[in-house]
Amino acid sequence: DWRRMLRIAEDEVATAGLWRALKREAPTLVPTEVAEYLAKNTTMSDFRMQHLSGRLQGSVRALAARGVRVLFMKGAAVGAMSDSTFCSRPMNDIDILVHAADVTAASDALRAAGWTFSTSPAIADLLAGHHHLPPFLDPQLPGIRLELHLSSFPPEHPFAIGEEDFWRDAVAATAPFAGASLPSAEHLLFHTCVHFAWSHSMSFGTWRTIRSVAALAQSGQVDW
């Protein structure tokens, strides 16, 4: 059922990954119209991801100029560790963590880098007291967002680990994200799994989670 497969891939932001896997493993089995659709959408996805990577690089520079320490989370951290173009792990948003005392300076830096702060009252009400601010939006490319986190989990989380642990064991990101920090591989693996299983109750984000776990497992950086 190609239609169902495409719908699932789109929901999981996995169209590009699906196309690359099909080209590698079963290129002759893909109907022409499906192949054309996947190829087109993969090109669009790669363009968006390279744009997103560039926006994050500029944001890191803007934050560093104001003395704000930043820790990449989730897909951004996996991308910085394994594929700086973000093409192999597509996403629609960037998640970064700053110290609560730096939130004003960080917000100013992101605006200076070209992000627009969401002013939706509904979103503001929904996220009141949440562990991240309403999203910053990219006026250059609709659908691209940046979420500024003040803590690693929502306030009601039951885990004996927090952002102080992430900061303590953080490692320096390399070019082109030099100036930012990344969680340790173990903390990133833990956060990826908890975000999927606890925050989202395994209801969506399956492909992204598996892709991130695979990238971490293959990196050789996880101390099992």
C-alpha positions in Angstrom: 0.0 0.0 0.0 2.2 2.8 -1.3 -0.3 5.5 -0.3 -0.3 4.4 3.3 3.5 4.1 3.3 3.9 7.6 2.0 1.5 9.0 4.6 3.3 7.4 7.4 6.7 8.6 6.1 5.4 12.2 5.8 4.0 12.0 9.4 7.3 10.8 10.7 9.4 13.3 8.6 11.0 10.3 7.0 10.3 10.7 3.3 14.0 11.3 2.5 15.1 8.3 4.6 12.5 6.1 2.9 13.6 7.1 -0.6 17.3 6.5 0.1 16.5 3.1 1.6 14.3 2.1 -1.3 16.9 3.3 -3.9 19.6 1.3 -2.1 17.6 -1.9 -1.4 14.7 -2.2 -3.9 14.9 0.4 -6.7 13.1 -1.8 -9.2 10.1 -2.3 -7.0 9.1 1.4 -6.7 6.4 2.6 -9.1 7.5 5.4 -11.3 5.1 7.9 -9.9 6.1 7.0 -6.3 9.8 7.3 -7.2 9.2 10.7 -8.7 7.3 11.9 -5.7 9.9 10.6 -3.3 12.8 12.1 -5.2 11.1 15.5 -5.4 10.3 15.5 -1.7 13.8 14.3 -0.8 15.3 17.2 -2.7 13.0 19.6 -0.8 13.8 18.0 2.5 17.5 18.2 1.9 17.2 21.9 1.1 15.2 22.6 4.2 17.6 20.7 6.4 20.7 22.5 5.0 18.8 25.8 5.5 18.0 24.7 9.1 21.6 23.8 9.8 22.7 27.2 8.5 20.2 29.0 10.7 21.4 27.1 13.7 25.0 28.0 12.9 24.1 31.6 12.8 22.2 31.3 16.0 25.2 29.8 17.8 27.3 32.8 16.7 24.6 35.3 17.9 24.3 33.5 21.3 28.1 33.4 21.7 28.4 37.1 21.0 26.2 37.7 24.0 28.0 35.3 26.2 25.1 32.7 26.3 26.0 29.1 26.7 23.9 26.8 24.6 23.3 23.0 24.7 21.8 21.3 21.7 19.1 18.8 22.4 17.3 16.0 20.5 17.7 16.0 16.7 20.0 19.1 16.7 22.4 17.3 19.0 22.3 14.1 16.9 22.8 16.1 13.8 25.8 18.0 15.2 27.3 14.7 16.3 26.7 12.7 13.1 25.6 14.8 10.1 25.9 18.6 10.2 23.7 19.0 7.2 20.8 17.4 9.1 19.8 15.6 5.9 20.0 12.1 7.4 17.8 13.0 10.4 15.2 15.6 9.1 13.3 17.7 11.6 11.0 20.7 11.6 12.4 22.3 14.7 15.5 22.9 16.7 15.7 22.4 20.4 18.3 24.2 22.4 18.8 24.5 26.2 20.1 27.6 28.0 20.4 28.5 31.7 17.3 30.2 33.0 19.3 33.3 33.9 20.2 33.7 30.3 16.7 33.5 28.8 16.4 37.2 28.1 19.9 37.5 26.5 19.2 34.3 24.5 15.9 35.6 23.2 17.5 38.9 22.1 20.3 36.9 20.4 17.8 34.8 18.5 15.8 37.8 17.4 19.1 39.4 16.2 19.8 36.2 14.3 16.6 36.6 12.4 14.1 34.5 14.3 10.6 35.8 15.1 9.1 35.1 18.5 5.6 33.5 18.3 3.0 35.9 19.7 0.1 33.5 19.6 -2.0 33.9 22.8 -3.2 30.3 22.5 0.4 28.9 22.3 1.5 31.2 25.2 -1.4 29.9 27.4 -0.6 26.3 26.4 3.1 26.6 27.3 2.7 28.7 30.5 5.0 27.2 33.1 6.3 24.7 30.5 10.0 23.8 30.2 10.4 25.7 27.0 9.2 29.1 25.6 6.8 29.5 22.7 8.6 28.7 19.5 10.8 31.1 17.6 9.7 31.0 13.9 11.9 31.3 10.8 10.4 34.0 8.5 12.6 32.8 5.6 11.1 29.3 5.5 7.6 28.5 6.9 7.3 25.5 9.2 10.8 25.9 10.6 10.9 26.6 14.4 13.4 26.9 17.2 12.4 26.0 20.8 14.4 27.6 23.6 14.4 25.2 26.6 15.0 26.3 30.2 15.1 22.7 31.5 15.6 19.3 30.0 12.2 17.9 31.0 8.7 19.3 32.1 8.5 20.2 35.8 6.4 17.2 36.7 9.0 14.6 35.4 9.8 11.7 37.7 13.4 11.1 36.6 16.4 11.4 38.9 18.3 13.5 36.3 18.0 17.1 35.2 19.7 19.8 33.2 22.5 20.2 35.8 23.6 16.7 34.8 23.4 17.5 31.1 25.5 20.6 31.6 28.0 18.8 33.9 28.8 16.1 31.3 28.4 18.2 28.2 31.0 18.1 25.4 32.1 20.9 23.0 30.5 20.8 19.6 32.9 20.9 16.6 32.6 22.9 13.4 30.3 24.1 12.0 28.6 24.4 15.4 31.7 25.3 17.4 30.8 27.4 20.4 27.8 25.2 21.4 27.8 22.2 23.6 26.3 18.7 23.2 25.0 16.3 25.8 27.1 13.3 26.5 26.2 10.4 24.2 24.6 8.6 27.2 22.5 11.6 28.2 21.4 12.2 24.6 20.4 8.5 24.3 18.5 8.7 27.6 16.7 11.9 26.7 15.8 10.6 23.2 14.2 7.5 24.6 12.4 9.3 27.4 11.1 12.0 25.1 9.6 9.3 22.9 8.3 6.9 25.5 7.3 9.3 28.3 6.7 12.7 26.8 4.9 11.4 23.7 3.7 8.0 25.0 5.2 6.3 21.9 2.3 7.9 19.9 4.5 9.6 17.3 8.1 10.2 16.3 9.0 6.5 16.0 11.2 6.9 13.0 13.1 9.9 14.3 13.7 8.1 17.6 15.0 4.9 16.0 17.1 7.0 13.6 18.6 8.9 16.5 19.2 5.8 18.6 20.9 4.1 15.6 23.1 7.1 15.0 24.2 7.1 18.6 24.8 3.4 18.7 26.9 3.6 15.5 28.9 6.5 16.8 31.0 4.4 19.1 30.5 7.1 21.8 28.0 5.3 24.0 29.6 3.5 27.0 27.2 0.6 27.2 
